Amino acid sequence: MFLNMFPQYASSKVTRVNGRELIPLVEWGRLIGVGDPTAATRAELTITLTVLTASGTIPAYTHLYSTKNNTTYMTLAVVDLTDPAPVQVNIRAVNDQYGNEGRGANGNLDVGDTVTFLSPVANVNQNATVAAVVTTAADAEDMEVYRTRGDRQVSVPTSRWRLHRL
């Protein structure tokens, strides 16, 4: 517990202090103005659906799956299938094999990759092709990288940081 008083040795694990759970390193980061570690983000992609019969819709939140990265995606809006031309729809990573709820670089796919509807959907080909990458997902900031960012903040004198005077 004593070492948590010093940013360079503070724990990056959840610790209970006076009945409150906190991460000492993150508390130091907030105190010195570094903020929280950068959170993981989700991939967002545009896929192309081949319409077989120009009729109906696909509900928002319909799930698709990629065998390339074992990640589940969901449609973000209702898809109108009344036009026989190929339809484009945005999807977002929502679940993965690592339990990260689709967050992190594992959810990224390349243009041309295939995703498949988890449950059969009428009037469209069950496989869809990634047409564009809207948002490239990123992993959460590693705690040692976060610590280094805090060390750089401390090495530059600021009005918020006074530990060097203690």
C-alpha positions as CSV (number, residue, x, y, z in Angstrom):
1,M,0.0,0.0,0.0
2,F,2.9,2.4,0.8
3,L,4.2,2.2,-2.8
4,N,0.9,3.5,-4.1
5,M,1.8,6.9,-2.8
6,F,4.4,7.2,-5.6
7,P,3.2,7.4,-9.2
8,Q,6.2,5.4,-10.6
9,Y,5.3,2.5,-8.3
10,A,1.5,2.8,-8.1
11,S,-0.5,-0.3,-8.8
12,S,-2.5,-0.6,-12.0
13,K,-4.9,-3.1,-10.3
14,V,-8.2,-2.3,-8.5
15,T,-7.5,-1.6,-4.8
16,R,-9.9,-1.0,-1.9
17,V,-9.1,2.1,0.1
18,N,-11.4,3.1,3.0
19,G,-14.2,1.0,1.4
20,R,-13.8,2.6,-2.1
21,E,-12.4,0.7,-5.0
22,L,-10.0,2.5,-7.2
23,I,-6.9,2.1,-9.3
24,P,-4.0,4.0,-7.7
25,L,-2.2,4.7,-11.0
26,V,-5.3,6.1,-12.6
27,E,-6.0,8.3,-9.5
28,W,-2.5,9.7,-9.8
29,G,-3.1,10.3,-13.5
30,R,-6.2,12.3,-12.7
31,L,-4.4,14.2,-10.0
32,I,-1.6,15.3,-12.3
33,G,-3.8,16.2,-15.3
34,V,-3.1,13.2,-17.5
35,G,-6.7,11.9,-17.3
36,D,-7.8,8.3,-17.6
37,P,-6.1,5.7,-19.8
38,T,-7.3,5.7,-23.4
39,A,-10.2,3.2,-23.6
40,A,-10.5,0.6,-26.4
41,T,-12.7,1.5,-29.3
42,R,-15.0,-0.6,-31.6
43,A,-14.6,-1.1,-35.3
44,E,-17.4,0.3,-37.5
45,L,-17.6,-0.9,-41.0
46,T,-19.8,-0.5,-44.1
47,I,-20.9,-3.7,-45.7
48,T,-22.6,-4.4,-49.0
49,L,-25.6,-6.7,-49.1
50,T,-26.8,-8.4,-52.2
51,V,-30.6,-8.2,-52.4
52,L,-32.2,-11.3,-53.9
53,T,-35.8,-10.2,-53.7
54,A,-36.7,-6.5,-53.6
55,S,-39.0,-6.7,-50.6
56,G,-39.0,-6.1,-46.8
57,T,-36.5,-4.7,-44.3
58,I,-33.7,-6.0,-42.0
59,P,-34.2,-4.7,-38.4
60,A,-31.6,-2.6,-36.7
61,Y,-29.3,-4.6,-34.3
62,T,-29.3,-7.7,-36.6
63,H,-26.2,-9.8,-35.8
64,L,-23.5,-10.9,-38.3
65,Y,-20.4,-12.9,-37.6
66,S,-16.8,-13.0,-39.0
67,T,-14.9,-16.3,-39.0
68,K,-11.7,-14.3,-39.7
69,N,-11.6,-12.7,-36.2
70,N,-14.4,-14.5,-34.4
71,T,-16.2,-11.2,-33.8
72,T,-19.9,-10.5,-33.8
73,Y,-21.2,-7.3,-35.4
74,M,-24.6,-5.7,-35.5
75,T,-26.4,-3.5,-38.0
76,L,-26.9,0.1,-36.8
77,A,-30.1,1.0,-38.6
78,V,-33.1,-0.6,-40.3
79,V,-32.1,-1.7,-43.8
80,D,-34.7,-1.1,-46.6
81,L,-34.6,-4.0,-49.2
82,T,-37.1,-2.5,-51.6
83,D,-34.4,-1.5,-54.1
84,P,-33.0,-4.5,-56.0
85,A,-29.5,-2.8,-56.2
86,P,-26.9,-3.9,-53.7
87,V,-27.5,-2.1,-50.3
88,Q,-24.8,-0.7,-48.0
89,V,-25.3,-0.7,-44.3
90,N,-23.0,0.2,-41.3
91,I,-22.2,-2.4,-38.7
92,R,-20.3,-2.2,-35.4
93,A,-18.3,-4.9,-33.5
94,V,-20.3,-5.9,-30.4
95,N,-18.8,-9.2,-29.1
96,D,-15.6,-11.2,-29.5
97,Q,-13.8,-14.3,-28.3
98,Y,-11.9,-12.4,-25.7
99,G,-14.9,-11.0,-23.8
100,N,-14.1,-7.4,-24.7
101,E,-17.6,-6.7,-26.0
102,G,-16.2,-6.0,-29.5
103,R,-13.8,-3.4,-28.2
104,G,-10.2,-3.5,-29.5
105,A,-8.2,-4.0,-32.6
106,N,-9.4,-7.6,-32.9
107,G,-12.7,-6.3,-34.3
108,N,-11.0,-4.7,-37.4
109,L,-11.7,-6.2,-40.8
110,D,-10.3,-5.4,-44.2
111,V,-12.2,-4.2,-47.3
112,G,-13.3,-7.4,-49.1
113,D,-13.6,-9.5,-46.0
114,T,-16.9,-11.4,-45.5
115,V,-19.4,-11.4,-42.6
116,T,-22.4,-13.8,-42.3
117,F,-25.8,-13.3,-40.8
118,L,-26.1,-15.3,-37.6
119,S,-29.7,-16.0,-38.2
120,P,-31.1,-16.4,-41.7
121,V,-32.5,-13.1,-43.2
122,A,-35.0,-13.2,-46.0
123,N,-34.5,-11.6,-49.4
124,V,-30.7,-11.1,-49.1
125,N,-27.6,-13.2,-49.6
126,Q,-26.5,-14.5,-46.2
127,N,-22.9,-13.3,-46.8
128,A,-22.0,-9.7,-47.0
129,T,-18.8,-8.0,-48.0
130,V,-16.9,-5.2,-46.2
131,A,-17.0,-2.2,-48.5
132,A,-15.3,0.4,-46.3
133,V,-13.8,0.9,-42.9
134,V,-15.7,3.7,-41.1
135,T,-13.8,3.5,-37.7
136,T,-10.7,1.5,-37.1
137,A,-10.8,0.0,-33.6
138,A,-7.9,0.4,-31.2
139,D,-6.9,-1.5,-28.1
140,A,-7.0,0.1,-24.7
141,E,-3.9,1.9,-23.6
142,D,-1.4,-0.4,-21.9
143,M,-1.0,0.7,-18.2
144,E,2.8,0.9,-18.6
145,V,2.4,3.3,-21.5
146,Y,-0.1,5.2,-19.4
147,R,2.5,5.3,-16.6
148,T,5.1,6.7,-19.0
149,R,2.7,9.3,-20.2
150,G,2.2,10.3,-16.6
151,D,6.0,10.4,-16.0
152,R,6.4,12.8,-18.9
153,Q,3.7,15.0,-17.4
154,V,5.5,15.0,-14.1
155,S,8.9,15.9,-15.6
156,V,7.4,19.1,-17.1
157,P,6.6,21.6,-14.2
158,T,3.0,22.6,-14.2
159,S,0.7,24.4,-11.8
160,R,-1.1,21.1,-11.1
161,W,1.9,19.1,-10.1
162,R,3.6,19.9,-6.8
163,L,5.0,16.5,-5.7
164,H,8.6,17.6,-6.3
165,R,8.2,20.1,-3.5
166,L,7.2,17.4,-0.9
